Amino acid sequence: MRRLLLCSLVVALVLPARASDHVTFEQITVAATAIGITSTITNPSGLPQQNRCVARLETAQIRYRTDSVAPTSTVGMVLEVGDVLTITTNEDARRIRFIRTGSTSGVLSVECYR
């Protein structure tokens, strides 16, 4: 089993990346005004759109909504520090908005890929 995992890792590191494997990344500071993922992260220039994003909350509780309506500090789905949010469509990645729940801004690390 270990040999198989090691071989898989070596192959993944040696093979050249394809455009479809392109990963985009940003850190979002989630403050008192609702904010979304930057459009160049979900739709990078010259590359296919990113169809899946994974976001991890680093600091301070936040709320989010994926229905194109801005969340408020008291309305929306809650993300706690350390939570990981998976966004499964490009449409949701473009529509999602975040806002902090308290006086401390959250930092959200977002990685998107095809």
Beta strands, then each sheet from edge to edge (+ up, - down):
strand 1: 23-30
strand 2: 52-59
strand 3: 62-65
strand 4: 77-79
strand 5: 84-87
strand 6: 97-100
strand 7: 106-113
sheet 1: 1+ 7- 2+ 5-
sheet 2: 4+ 3- 6+
end
